[in-house]
Amino acid sequence: MGKSIGIIETLGYTAALRAADMMVKMAYINVISMERIGSGLVSTIFEGDIESVKIALEVGAEAAQSTGELIAVHSIAKPLFELNKDFKLKDSDKQATGEQNGDGVNEGI
């Protein structure tokens, strides 16, 4: 099953942190980053398989709403490799293409 990206945007760091905590506990996802955008907005970006991202968005949205203010949620199913670079996702395709570091070891993004 392909990787997906999930994004939850909240007003307030506490709401974002609680959403991330609940998402990790309830779904098989990896939090990639929590970005403070400004004016109190925080974007939490995470990855996982399509179903896990869907579950995480539902759980995270509920947790964020009960703690602070939920601004937006969105998922991107099977993002293009170019997006993977922007979001610093771990990419299994990189190993398949044989990209390696100077020591000859395959590395994730």
N, C-alpha and C positions, 0 to 999 in steps of 0.2 A: 504494500500500500504506500502511496506517495506521501511525501511531507507536505504539510500545510503551515501557513503562518496565521497567527491570531493576533489581533491588536485590540486592547482595551484602553480607552482614554477616560481619565477621571479628573475631577476637580479635587485636589488634595492628595498628598503623598500617603496619608494613612489609608484612605480608600483603595489606592493602588496597591499598597503593600498587603492589605487584607485580601484583596482580590487575587493577587499572585499567590499568596499562601494557600488559599482555598483551592485554586486551580491546580497547583502542584500536588495537593493532597488528594484531589478527586479525579484527576485525569493524568494520563501518561504524556506529559509535556515538559519541555525545557524552556525556562525563561531566558531570553536572549538579552534583553535590556529593559531598564526602566528609565525613561528619559524625562527629565523635568523640562518642559517646553517653555514655560513662562506663565505669568498670571495664575499660578497655582495648578496649571494643567500638567498631568503626568500621563505619558503613553507607555504601556507595558506591552512589549512585543515578545511572542513566544512561538515555539514550533512543536509539531507533533504530527501524528497521522491525522487524517481528515476527521474521523469520528472523535478522537481525543480532543482536537481543537474545538469541535462543536460543543462537546460537553464542558470543556474549560470555559468557553465564552458564556455559556448559560450560568455556570456556577460563579464565575468571576463577576458577571453583571449583577447577579443577585447580592453577592457580598459587597460590591462597591456601592450599590444603592442603599444597603442597610447601614453603611458606615459613613458615606459622604454623598457625592454626586457623580452619577455615571453620565458621561458626555457622549461616548460612541463606542460601538463594538463592530469589528469587521474581521472576516477571514478571507484568505487567499489560498485556494486549493491548488496544489502542485505549481508553485511559483517558478518562473523561468530562472535559469542559472544566474542571469544578470541581477535579479532581485536578491538572490542568495548572497551575492557579494555585498550589496548595500546593507542587508540585515545581518551580516556576519553569521549566516546559518552554517551548520555542519552539513557538508555535501558529500553524500556517498558517491556521486558521479565523479568527483575529483579523483578518488582512488581508482575508479574504472578507467579514467583517461590517462592514468599514470603520472599525474602531476606530483612532483616530489620536491622536497627542500634540498639544500646543497649536500646533505648527508645521505641522500638516496632514500629518505624516509617519507612516506606519504603523510601529508598533514591535512587536517580539516581546515575550514576557513575560520 
